Amino acid sequence: MPIKPRNAPDYYCANCDLQFWQSLWRRLLGLKPPPFAPCPKCGRIAGPLTY
């Protein structure tokens, strides 16, 4: 399995084609991204971006 690049997005929304990261506070605390997250653009559930 390929390794994710350091600054690559965490999620991908198939509805609006947006790639985005987990929230800043979670990244600053070093927490793993949850399996799904709401899209900031359209509000639908986005899945993890796979490499």
Secondary structure, DSSP 8 states (H G I E B T S, - for coil): -----TT--SEEETTTTEEE---HHHHHHT----S-EE-TTT--EEEE---
